[in-house]
Amino acid sequence: MVKKLPALVGLAVLLVLPQVLGAEYSWLVLLLNRALIFAIMAIGLNLLTGFAGQISIGHAAFMAVGAFTSYGLGKFVGIPFWGALPIAGLAAGLVGYALGFPALRLSGHYLAIATLGFGVAVPQVLNLWESLTGGWTGVKPAAPYLLGISFREDRPFYYLILIALFIMAGLAVNLIKSRTGRAFIALRDSEVAAQAMGISLTKYKTQAFALSAFYAGIGGSLYAHMINYISPHDFGSGISMELFTIICLGGLASVNGSIVGAIFMSFLPKLTERISLVIQKSGAFEHSHFLQNVFKNFNQVLTGIILILVVLYLPMGLVDLWRKTKNLFTAKGVK
């Protein structure tokens, strides 16, 4: 029960937080929506990288496949969001499965470069498919409706995303405990030893890519209908690197770490921006032109410093902070 305490407290906070925030904090709910969507995609990437040991820095491409599949099914086929959402995940999963085959011959930094190339190529291809994606102009996915309830507003959509995150996180936890999850871990630890135990590299590597892409497709569909505007250029390498940073900071091979990392990375830039504005408005450096210029971009500098400190002092990720804190109090005799 003690081990589950941080997760239970976090879930309780996420459930009540939008209700206690006033209308002036609507931007905070929107930021939370984005954070939880990225948490879903980070869980999928963690299954691939943290558990199966396969590096991918082109995951935004799968997100784009899910987003435009969901939009296209609603716009041209007439399938509502609720039907398009799982299909978008399956479409991205199929693309991920196909990518898994050439990835069989690659590992380490070679695999990273291959996935980066894939991530760069897909938005360019989608940009040419103007009938679906709108090209440079982009498209506007419709807001979901259910039983007369519109999910156009941020707060109703928040609970939709939270339910999706709960389901996807539960599926990931059960998968990790299954035969497939154990095979992923064996592949990560040693491919030679895994093969010696009869584990098929082809089967489980392609499954890892497909599952990870499925999560990204679900996230892409939710993102498209939350933002109500997408274009191929919204899914560049910056998103892929952000997802990779999330799982590294939150904690590799950790579902909870993916969620913590996504929330941390979503709010960190806002926090450092506020700190930077406070310093600038204080006038502490008004007599130094050099320092004034430095503090104009201080939020980016501070963000970088915080990320470095997390990596240095929490090498197992932010999710390990609870264990370290508990051990610290235990060492001091506090129960």
Number of C-alpha atoms within 10 A of each C-alpha: 6 7 9 8 11 14 13 13 11 13 14 11 11 16 13 10 13 20 10 8 12 10 10 7 11 15 11 18 20 17 16 24 26 21 21 26 27 29 30 30 31 33 32 32 34 30 28 27 25 22 23 26 24 25 24 27 27 28 31 31 32 33 31 32 30 34 32 24 25 31 30 20 18 18 15 9 10 12 15 18 23 13 13 23 23 18 20 33 29 22 21 31 28 20 18 25 23 14 18 22 15 12 21 15 10 15 14 11 11 13 19 18 17 19 21 21 14 19 25 20 14 19 24 14 12 21 19 14 13 16 11 17 24 17 20 13 14 17 21 17 23 19 17 17 13 10 5 7 9 12 19 16 12 20 17 13 21 24 16 14 23 19 12 18 23 14 12 20 21 12 11 21 16 12 15 19 10 12 9 18 20 15 22 29 20 20 23 17 14 12 17 12 12 18 13 10 11 9 18 14 17 13 14 18 23 23 21 28 30 27 24 29 33 31 33 35 38 33 31 33 28 28 24 24 22 24 17 15 15 25 22 27 17 14 24 20 20 13 19 25 16 19 29 22 19 31 31 25 26 31 25 25 23 24 27 22 26 35 27 24 26 29 22 16 20 19 15 16 16 15 13 18 18 13 14 19 15 11 15 18 10 9 10 11 15 12 9 10 9 10 14 17 12 12 17 15 13 20 21 14 14 19 17 12 11 13 14 13 11 17 15 11 11 17 15 19 23 24 22 15 15 13 11 12 11 12 13 12 11 11 10 8 8 9 7
